Amino acid sequence: MNPVLSHASNSRFDGKVAFVTGAGRGIGRVLVEQLSGAGAKVGVCDLVPERAQASVDAIKAAGGQALALPADVGDEEQVSAAVERLYGEWGRVDILVNGAGSYGAAFRKTHETPVEEWDQVFASNVRGTFLCAKFVIPHMVTGGGGRIINVASNAGRSVSPLLGCSYTAAKTAVIGITRHLSREYAKDGILVNTIAPGPVRSERVAGLIEEESAVELATQIPIGRLAEPEDIVDVILFLASDAARYMTGAIVDVSGGLILS
Ligand SMILES: NC(=O)c1ccc[n+]([C@@H]2O[C@H](COP(=O)([O-])OP(=O)(O)OC[C@H]3O[C@@H](n4cnc5c(N)ncnc54)[C@H](O)[C@@H]3O)[C@@H](O)[C@H]2O)c1
């Protein structure tokens, strides 16, 4: 993982306030550090309070501004409270990145999937994306616009090579939410896009499969390696930036050529 950027090492997001879910590790952790390094104030949402706090501590140590917002994105009251805390602190929300998304066991067959696993995967990925949008959008409308970036997956663009049907279906739904929101809120200046990463070298993947399987997976990717979190974060930063001002409703594959649209 990259070292935390020193605060305001560039000013691309000066004055912006971001709410990032799943920001305690992996892609989200790198993202909040980089957003802060580019001048944003960051609401760090994670189910695990210690992870949210660790991201906040790293950002503050580098001179940035961040607020730990521990919450389960599938819980309406918790999401509402987290968003209102962020808004209460800084009076605006410009960027929402829906990065939180849980998953079931690797290589689990659909007929062996417990209903609880299905519901949990949908609660974090689908209900969570909906709830965060629901509570952030009114503040974006008041503020004159914003950016929403939903994190889907190659699973939602095709079929997960590792995870079960629940994950493929949930990430497909995230793409549907993106498309719908993009049409609903373009006139409010809110641009909504999806990034669909391929497999990433992350704690998640390391916990799911052996190194041997990761090497085998890499052979299926035309670029020949799994993504690093930074490969994904750079594209999220682009989608959140002024450079993407004419994009909404897009599904951006960052999969090393695994997915061809
Ligand atoms: N890692 C990959 O290979 C990969 C590939 C494609 C897409 N993605 C997607 O990218 C996103 C980030 O993946 P990652 O591997 O970096 O993250 P991850 O799985 O390591 O999780 C990041 C954080 O999300 C938090 N989280 C989980 N459920 C939550 C909930 N209900 N509410 C709030 N926080 C919750 C976890 O506590 C964790 O700290 C996910 O949406 C994932 O589906 C990941």
The ligand as an SDF file (V2000), in Angstrom:
LIG
                    3D

 44 48  0  0  0  0  0  0  0  0999 V2000
  -10.8930   -6.8480   -3.7410 N   0  0  0  0  0  0  0  0  0  0  0  0
  -11.2940   -7.1920   -4.9550 C   0  0  0  0  0  0  0  0  0  0  0  0
  -10.6960   -8.0460   -5.6080 O   0  0  0  0  0  0  0  0  0  0  0  0
  -12.5020   -6.5170   -5.5720 C   0  0  0  0  0  0  0  0  0  0  0  0
  -12.7820   -6.7470   -6.9340 C   0  0  0  0  0  0  0  0  0  0  0  0
  -13.8990   -6.1460   -7.5080 C   0  0  0  0  0  0  0  0  0  0  0  0
  -14.7030   -5.3300   -6.7340 C   0  0  0  0  0  0  0  0  0  0  0  0
  -14.3930   -5.1310   -5.4230 N   0  0  0  0  0  0  0  0  0  0  0  0
  -15.2700   -4.2740   -4.6580 C   0  0  0  0  0  0  0  0  0  0  0  0
  -14.5360   -3.1610   -4.2030 O   0  0  0  0  0  0  0  0  0  0  0  0
  -15.0260   -2.7660   -2.9240 C   0  0  0  0  0  0  0  0  0  0  0  0
  -13.8840   -2.7380   -1.9350 C   0  0  0  0  0  0  0  0  0  0  0  0
  -13.2750   -4.0130   -1.9230 O   0  0  0  0  0  0  0  0  0  0  0  0
  -12.0120   -4.3290   -0.9820 P   0  0  0  0  0  0  0  0  0  0  0  0
  -11.5860   -5.7140   -1.3030 O   0  0  0  0  0  0  0  0  0  0  0  0
  -11.0420   -3.2280   -1.0630 O   0  0  0  0  0  0  0  0  0  0  0  0
  -12.7430   -4.2330    0.4190 O   0  0  0  0  0  0  0  0  0  0  0  0
  -12.8970   -5.2400    1.6540 P   0  0  0  0  0  0  0  0  0  0  0  0
  -13.7230   -6.3960    1.3090 O   0  0  0  0  0  0  0  0  0  0  0  0
  -11.5640   -5.4610    2.2060 O   0  0  0  0  0  0  0  0  0  0  0  0
  -13.7800   -4.3250    2.6070 O   0  0  0  0  0  0  0  0  0  0  0  0
  -13.4770   -2.9610    2.8480 C   0  0  0  0  0  0  0  0  0  0  0  0
  -14.1770   -2.5640    4.1180 C   0  0  0  0  0  0  0  0  0  0  0  0
  -15.6130   -2.6170    3.9750 O   0  0  0  0  0  0  0  0  0  0  0  0
  -16.1240   -2.8170    5.2610 C   0  0  0  0  0  0  0  0  0  0  0  0
  -17.5210   -3.2720    5.2090 N   0  0  0  0  0  0  0  0  0  0  0  0
  -17.9790   -4.5050    4.8860 C   0  0  0  0  0  0  0  0  0  0  0  0
  -19.3190   -4.5530    5.0250 N   0  0  0  0  0  0  0  0  0  0  0  0
  -19.7150   -3.3280    5.4500 C   0  0  0  0  0  0  0  0  0  0  0  0
  -20.9610   -2.7640    5.8110 C   0  0  0  0  0  0  0  0  0  0  0  0
  -22.0820   -3.4900    5.7580 N   0  0  0  0  0  0  0  0  0  0  0  0
  -21.0020   -1.4820    6.2160 N   0  0  0  0  0  0  0  0  0  0  0  0
  -19.8650   -0.7350    6.2780 C   0  0  0  0  0  0  0  0  0  0  0  0
  -18.6520   -1.2170    5.9610 N   0  0  0  0  0  0  0  0  0  0  0  0
  -18.5710   -2.5060    5.5570 C   0  0  0  0  0  0  0  0  0  0  0  0
  -15.1900   -3.8480    5.8750 C   0  0  0  0  0  0  0  0  0  0  0  0
  -15.2210   -3.7770    7.2970 O   0  0  0  0  0  0  0  0  0  0  0  0
  -13.8430   -3.4630    5.3010 C   0  0  0  0  0  0  0  0  0  0  0  0
  -13.0340   -2.7280    6.2140 O   0  0  0  0  0  0  0  0  0  0  0  0
  -16.1410   -3.7440   -2.5650 C   0  0  0  0  0  0  0  0  0  0  0  0
  -17.3870   -3.1920   -2.9280 O   0  0  0  0  0  0  0  0  0  0  0  0
  -15.8170   -4.9300   -3.4280 C   0  0  0  0  0  0  0  0  0  0  0  0
  -16.9700   -5.7220   -3.6780 O   0  0  0  0  0  0  0  0  0  0  0  0
  -13.3110   -5.6890   -4.8310 C   0  0  0  0  0  0  0  0  0  0  0  0
  1  2  1  0
  2  3  2  0
  2  4  1  0
  4  5  1  0
  4 44  2  0
  5  6  2  0
  6  7  1  0
  7  8  2  0
  8  9  1  0
  8 44  1  0
  9 10  1  0
  9 42  1  0
 10 11  1  0
 11 12  1  0
 11 40  1  0
 12 13  1  0
 13 14  1  0
 14 15  2  0
 14 16  1  0
 14 17  1  0
 17 18  1  0
 18 19  2  0
 18 20  1  0
 18 21  1  0
 21 22  1  0
 22 23  1  0
 23 24  1  0
 23 38  1  0
 24 25  1  0
 25 26  1  0
 25 36  1  0
 26 27  1  0
 26 35  1  0
 27 28  2  0
 28 29  1  0
 29 30  1  0
 29 35  2  0
 30 31  1  0
 30 32  2  0
 32 33  1  0
 33 34  2  0
 34 35  1  0
 36 37  1  0
 36 38  1  0
 38 39  1  0
 40 41  1  0
 40 42  1  0
 42 43  1  0
M  CHG  2   8   1  16  -1
M  END
$$$$
